[in-house]
């Protein structure tokens, strides 16, 4: 049986130990490398043939260096078909979207830890579905791409709870302009309530 070659990139000793142990129990998965820093991850990717990388996002403090490591690995080894699954506790939409922009195949939070093995197998078999942890954010962001930059700004202020008048004051626009932008947003986004 061909085994799926995985590298785990994780700085937290608890997660490193538990994930490594759990993956070692799977007959079709082999952990060929474990790294704790961006530098270790990049070096290991060049040294070991890999199929999947489980990548934490924050490896040193809050530097998002896991994203940088992924970008560097994928840009230098793009012809090797390595797939990256982000494994993190971060849930901010900007980070989720940036992960996919940089080349992640999937994004799973540590709360959904139990889904890792299935995600590895799906990624290896080119049947990867985007995990629910990221799918809602991605669907929302794709819909928001329909908005103009000004509409997006109005939308975000409305989501923060500002009234039409408060948005008008903040953006130095007439309330009629804000009303027409809210109407346009409502026409573009099926789930948006402007009142």
C-alpha positions as CSV (number, residue, x, y, z in Angstrom):
1,X,0.0,0.0,0.0
2,X,1.3,3.4,-0.9
3,X,1.5,5.6,2.2
4,X,0.6,9.3,2.2
5,X,3.8,11.2,3.2
6,X,2.9,14.0,5.6
7,X,4.9,16.8,7.2
8,X,3.5,18.4,10.3
9,X,4.5,22.0,10.9
10,X,3.4,22.9,14.4
11,X,5.2,24.8,17.3
12,X,2.9,23.8,20.1
13,X,4.2,20.7,21.9
14,X,0.7,19.5,22.8
15,X,-0.6,19.5,19.2
16,X,2.7,18.3,17.8
17,X,2.6,15.2,20.0
18,X,-1.1,14.4,19.7
19,X,-1.3,14.9,15.9
20,X,1.9,12.9,15.3
21,X,0.7,10.1,17.5
22,X,-2.7,10.0,15.9
23,X,-1.3,10.0,12.3
24,X,1.2,7.3,13.2
25,X,-1.7,5.0,14.0
26,X,-3.1,5.3,10.5
27,X,-1.8,2.5,8.2
28,X,-1.9,4.6,5.0
29,X,-0.2,7.7,6.5
30,X,3.4,8.3,7.3
31,X,4.7,11.3,9.1
32,X,8.0,11.9,7.4
33,X,8.9,15.2,9.0
34,X,7.9,17.4,11.9
35,X,8.9,21.1,11.9
36,X,8.4,23.9,14.5
37,X,9.5,26.9,12.6
38,X,9.2,28.4,9.1
39,X,12.9,27.7,8.4
40,X,12.6,24.1,9.6
41,X,9.5,23.6,7.4
42,X,11.2,25.0,4.3
43,X,14.3,22.9,4.8
44,X,12.4,19.7,5.5
45,X,10.2,20.3,2.4
46,X,13.4,20.3,0.3
47,X,14.8,17.2,2.0
48,X,11.8,14.9,2.1
49,X,9.4,13.8,-0.6
50,X,6.0,15.0,0.6
51,X,2.4,14.6,-0.4
52,X,0.7,16.7,2.3
53,X,1.8,19.4,4.7
54,X,-0.3,20.1,7.8
55,X,0.6,23.8,8.5
56,X,0.0,25.8,11.5
57,X,-0.3,29.5,10.8
58,X,1.5,31.1,13.8
59,X,4.8,29.4,14.4
60,X,6.5,32.1,16.3
61,X,4.2,34.5,18.2
62,X,1.6,36.1,16.0
63,X,3.7,36.4,12.9
64,X,1.6,34.4,10.4
65,X,4.9,32.7,9.4
66,X,3.2,29.5,8.5
67,X,1.6,31.4,5.6
68,X,5.1,32.6,4.6
69,X,6.4,29.0,4.8
70,X,3.6,27.6,2.7
71,X,4.1,30.3,0.1
72,X,7.9,29.7,-0.1
73,X,7.5,25.9,-0.3
74,X,4.8,25.9,-2.9
75,X,6.5,28.5,-5.1
76,X,9.8,26.5,-5.1
77,X,8.3,23.0,-5.3
78,X,5.2,23.7,-7.3
79,X,6.0,20.9,-9.7
80,X,5.9,18.3,-7.0
81,X,2.2,18.4,-6.3
82,X,2.5,19.0,-2.6
83,X,-0.8,20.0,-1.0
84,X,-1.1,22.1,2.1
85,X,-3.9,21.9,4.7
86,X,-3.9,24.8,7.2
87,X,-4.4,23.6,10.7
88,X,-4.9,26.5,13.1
89,X,-6.9,28.0,15.9
90,X,-7.4,31.2,13.9
91,X,-10.8,32.0,12.4
92,X,-10.4,35.5,11.0
93,X,-11.8,35.8,7.5
94,X,-8.7,37.7,6.2
95,X,-6.4,34.9,7.3
96,X,-8.7,32.2,5.9
97,X,-8.8,34.0,2.5
98,X,-5.1,34.7,2.5
99,X,-4.4,31.0,3.2
100,X,-6.3,30.0,0.0
101,X,-4.7,32.9,-2.0
102,X,-1.3,31.6,-1.0
103,X,-2.1,28.1,-2.2
104,X,-3.7,26.2,0.7
105,X,-6.0,23.3,-0.4
106,X,-8.0,23.3,2.9
107,X,-8.3,25.1,6.2
108,X,-9.3,23.3,9.4
109,X,-9.4,24.8,12.9
110,X,-8.0,22.8,15.8
111,X,-11.5,22.5,17.2
112,X,-12.2,20.3,14.2
113,X,-9.1,18.2,14.8
114,X,-11.0,14.9,14.3
115,X,-11.4,15.8,10.6
116,X,-7.7,15.9,9.8
117,X,-7.2,12.3,8.7
118,X,-10.2,12.4,6.3
119,X,-8.9,15.8,4.9
120,X,-5.4,14.3,4.3
121,X,-6.9,11.3,2.4
122,X,-9.2,13.5,0.4
123,X,-6.4,15.9,-0.5
124,X,-4.2,13.0,-1.5
125,X,-6.9,11.5,-3.7
126,X,-7.6,14.9,-5.3
127,X,-11.1,14.8,-3.9
128,X,-10.7,17.6,-1.3
129,X,-13.7,19.5,-0.2
130,X,-13.3,22.8,1.6
131,X,-13.9,22.2,5.3
132,X,-16.9,23.8,6.9
133,X,-14.5,25.9,9.1
134,X,-13.6,27.9,6.0
135,X,-16.4,27.3,3.5
136,X,-18.9,29.8,5.2
137,X,-16.3,32.5,5.1
138,X,-15.3,31.8,1.5
139,X,-18.9,31.8,0.3
140,X,-19.5,35.1,2.0
141,X,-16.3,36.6,0.6
142,X,-17.1,35.4,-2.9
143,X,-20.5,37.1,-2.7
144,X,-19.0,40.3,-1.4
145,X,-16.7,40.4,-4.5
146,X,-19.8,41.6,-6.3
147,X,-19.7,44.9,-4.3
148,X,-17.9,48.0,-5.4
149,X,-15.2,49.2,-2.9
150,X,-17.7,52.0,-1.8
151,X,-20.5,49.4,-1.4
152,X,-18.2,47.2,0.6
153,X,-17.3,50.0,2.9
154,X,-21.0,50.8,3.5
155,X,-21.8,47.1,3.9
156,X,-19.1,46.6,6.6
157,X,-20.3,49.7,8.5
158,X,-23.8,48.5,8.4
159,X,-22.6,45.1,9.7
160,X,-21.0,46.9,12.6
161,X,-24.5,48.2,13.4
162,X,-24.2,51.8,12.2
163,X,-27.4,53.5,11.0
164,X,-27.8,55.1,7.6
165,X,-27.3,58.5,9.2
166,X,-24.1,57.4,11.0
167,X,-22.7,55.8,7.8
168,X,-23.6,59.1,6.0
169,X,-21.7,61.1,8.6
170,X,-18.7,58.8,8.8
171,X,-18.3,58.7,5.0
172,X,-19.2,62.3,4.3
173,X,-21.9,61.2,1.9
174,X,-25.6,62.2,1.7
175,X,-28.1,59.9,3.3
176,X,-29.7,59.5,-0.1
177,X,-26.4,58.2,-1.5
178,X,-26.2,55.8,1.4
179,X,-29.8,54.6,0.9
180,X,-29.1,54.0,-2.8
181,X,-25.9,52.1,-2.0
182,X,-27.7,50.0,0.6
183,X,-30.4,49.2,-2.0
184,X,-27.7,48.2,-4.5
185,X,-26.1,46.0,-1.9
186,X,-29.4,44.3,-1.1
187,X,-29.9,43.6,-4.9
188,X,-26.5,42.0,-5.1
189,X,-26.5,40.0,-1.8
190,X,-29.5,37.8,-1.3
191,X,-28.9,37.5,2.5
192,X,-28.4,41.3,3.2
193,X,-31.1,43.2,5.1
194,X,-30.7,46.9,4.8
195,X,-33.2,48.0,7.4
